[in-house]
Amino acid sequence: MLKSKGAMVVGSMIGIFILVYGTAILFRLLFESYLFDGGLPNLNYGLLALLCAIPFVLIAIVGKKDAATSYSVISAALLFSVLFVLIHLVLVVSAGPLDAAAIRRTLAVFPVTALLLVVVLYFTAGRENIV
């Protein structure tokens, strides 16, 4: 699996960028609409990917080099990807391009969700008996 911290950092960054841009491309093909006005050249997609990757990178760097840290990063990435795809889908289908206030909220909510998932799974993965 991901044994080194460097592999977890690089894997997290690549995975989040693939998730953000991949869903944008997929939803453009399926629904002919983007979340952010202007499509893929809009820098908000890159900013969203960077902000969402920060919690995963921090846990990979700060966390211990053991199986629990790998498990928490991978589990949080899987849960976050499911949430991201579903929420991204709802926003693309129902709303169309977002205004400035909605973009700021989107750029805040997704990274906070990623941070909560990573922190909770990091602390629970290290415990042997969770009651």
C-alpha positions in Angstrom: 0.0 0.0 0.0 1.2 3.5 0.6 4.3 2.9 2.8 6.1 6.2 2.7 4.9 9.7 3.6 6.0 11.0 0.2 3.9 8.5 -1.6 0.9 9.4 0.5 1.4 13.1 -0.2 1.8 12.7 -3.9 -1.0 10.2 -4.1 -3.3 12.5 -2.2 -2.6 15.4 -4.5 -2.9 13.5 -7.7 -6.1 11.7 -6.5 -7.8 15.0 -5.5 -6.9 16.7 -8.8 -8.2 13.7 -10.8 -11.4 13.7 -8.7 -12.1 17.4 -9.1 -11.2 17.7 -12.8 -12.5 14.2 -13.7 -16.0 14.9 -12.3 -16.0 18.3 -14.0 -15.2 16.6 -17.4 -17.7 13.8 -16.8 -20.5 16.1 -15.8 -19.8 18.4 -18.8 -20.2 15.3 -21.1 -23.3 14.1 -19.3 -25.1 17.3 -18.5 -23.4 20.0 -20.7 -22.7 22.2 -17.7 -19.9 23.1 -15.4 -20.0 23.9 -11.7 -17.9 27.1 -12.2 -18.6 29.6 -15.0 -16.0 29.4 -17.8 -15.4 25.6 -17.5 -12.1 23.9 -16.9 -9.9 27.0 -17.5 -11.5 28.6 -14.4 -8.9 28.7 -11.7 -11.5 27.9 -9.0 -11.3 24.2 -10.0 -7.5 24.2 -9.2 -8.1 26.2 -6.0 -10.8 23.7 -5.0 -8.5 20.8 -5.6 -5.7 22.4 -3.7 -7.9 23.3 -0.7 -9.4 19.8 -0.6 -6.0 18.1 -0.8 -4.5 20.1 2.2 -6.1 17.9 4.9 -4.9 14.7 3.3 -1.4 16.1 2.8 -1.3 17.3 6.4 -2.3 14.0 7.9 0.2 12.2 5.6 3.0 14.5 6.8 2.1 14.9 10.4 0.7 11.4 11.1 2.8 8.5 12.1 4.3 6.2 9.5 2.1 3.2 10.1 -0.8 1.3 8.7 -3.4 3.3 10.7 -2.3 6.5 9.0 -2.5 4.9 5.6 -5.9 3.4 6.4 -7.2 6.7 7.6 -6.0 8.6 4.5 -7.4 6.0 2.1 -10.7 5.7 3.9 -11.2 9.4 4.2 -10.3 9.8 0.5 -12.9 7.2 -0.5 -15.6 8.7 1.7 -14.8 12.2 0.5 -14.8 11.2 -3.1 -18.3 9.8 -2.7 -19.6 12.9 -1.0 -17.8 15.2 -3.5 -19.2 13.4 -6.6 -22.8 13.4 -5.2 -22.7 17.1 -4.1 -21.0 18.2 -7.3 -23.6 16.3 -9.3 -26.5 18.0 -7.4 -24.9 21.5 -7.9 -24.2 21.0 -11.6 -27.7 19.6 -12.4 -29.8 21.9 -10.2 -28.0 25.3 -10.2 -25.8 25.9 -13.3 -22.8 28.2 -12.9 -22.4 29.7 -9.4 -22.2 33.4 -8.4 -19.4 34.8 -6.3 -21.0 34.1 -2.9 -21.8 30.5 -3.8 -18.3 30.0 -5.1 -16.9 31.1 -1.8 -19.2 28.8 0.1 -18.3 25.9 -2.1 -14.6 26.6 -1.7 -15.1 26.6 2.1 -17.5 23.6 2.5 -15.6 21.0 0.5 -12.2 21.5 2.3 -13.9 21.6 5.7 -15.6 18.3 4.9 -12.4 16.8 3.9 -10.7 18.0 7.1 -13.4 16.6 9.3 -13.3 13.2 7.6 -9.5 13.0 7.7 -9.2 14.0 11.4 -12.0 11.7 12.6 -10.7 8.7 10.7 -7.2 9.4 11.8 -8.1 9.4 15.4 -10.4 6.4 15.2 -8.0 4.3 13.0 -5.3 4.4 15.7 -7.6 3.0 18.4 -7.9 -0.8 18.7 -11.2 -0.9 20.5 -13.8 1.6 19.7 -16.9 1.3 21.9 
